[in-house]
Structures are given as structure tokens and as C-alpha cells.
Amino acid sequence: MNTRKGKIAVLLSGRGSNFEAIYKNSTSADSPYEIALVVSDKRKAKGLTTADEFGIPTNFVRPRDFSSKTAYEKKLIELFEKFKIDLICLAGFMRIISPTLINKYPARIINIHPSLLPLFPGLEAQRQALEAGAEVSGCTVHFVDEGVDSGPIIMQARVRIEKDDSEESLSTRILSEEHRIYSEVIRLFFQNKLKIEGRRVKILT
Ligand code: GAR
């Protein structure tokens, strides 16, 4: 029996709470995946320090050391190949990735975003939802395509917006749903239960 676990790379730019939740999920005995690599574009990202503490290989790849986005992403690809990465998980990675990377890993790059896409893409999604007067927001895990937060949606979770919500209180409630659904999607991916049909993703039961 082949017992190789799927290998994921987590890309992050900051706090890394989604990374921590994914890590925790990956440590259960029945996990079909493990985190093989954490990469950041920010040297001081808290998530990098945490990954070091967990004993996970980390890499800080500084964008300004490269002459172009293509050169930067080629370096990322080199790392992914070295660590035999099967799935790339963007978790608060605040850079837009280009076809160089996307075409190398078709349907193998996923992202989490703190709104019910296609509503409120881009930065400060929680603030956008509050300013729009929405009654509901949430989070989305989706495949990454060339647009901004525009790829096929895999899973969403709703969060009610209360009248007295601040950006912070809403973000906290959304975050706990992010932590729940991101690991769930990664498990489904490695159980071969995600099927893309056009722009729709079917979850096989
Ligand atoms: C999360 O809320 C994630 O959804 C968001 O950044 C935060 C990272 O938190 N990502 C985006 O807005 C991407 N468009 P974390 O570093 O604690 O996981």
C-alpha cells in the first residue's frame, strides 16, 4: 500500500493563523497530507517563525532580489520541485501570482479569502462588507486563476454581520470559519474528491 502523504506548501505574508490551523489538522494520524514547506515574501512574517518552531522547512524569498515576477516565481517553482510539492496553499499571501506559476500547477493552487466571493474581492474584504451594509459575509476557498480572487469556488462558509460589528469583531468570527474550511478543502483535495467542471467545483461524496 502506498502510504505517501500529499505534500503541501503554505505561502504566507503575515500572522499565519490559517497556516497554524492547517498544521494542527495535518498532525492527526488520519491526515492525508503534511506541510512540507512554508514560504514567505516577508522576512518578519510571524507565520515563518511559527513554522520554524514546528520544525517545518521555511524559506524567505524576497521579491526585490529578483528582476521580475517571472524570475521570482521561477525561484518558487524551484523550491516546490525540490520539496515535491503536490498542492500550494495561499494563506494570507498578499501577492498576485502570474501564469508562470499558475500554468506550472494547474488546479493545484488554492487560496482563502475573507468574503463570500465573488463579493468583496481584493484588500480589506471585511471592511468592504461592513461598508456595503451587508447582512452576511464569510469566507471562500477557491482555486487560483489569473484574476484577483476570481478562480473556481470550492467551499464557502457564511458569517452573519451583527449591527454592532467592527472590522475586528467580524474578522475574528470569519477567521474561525476560515480555519475550519481550509483544512477541510485540503483533505478533500487529497482524497481526490474535488472535480472541476468548467468554473464549477463538484465535491464528490
Ligand atoms: C486571512 O483572513 C485571509 O483570508 C486573508 O488574510 C488573512 C490572513 O490571516 N487573505 C486575503 O485577504 C487574501 N485576499 P492569517 O495570516 O492569520 O492566516
Residues whose N, C-alpha, C, O or C-beta is under 5 A from the ligand:
A	BS01	GAR	G14 R15 G16 S17 N18 F19 A91 G92 I112 H113 P114 G122
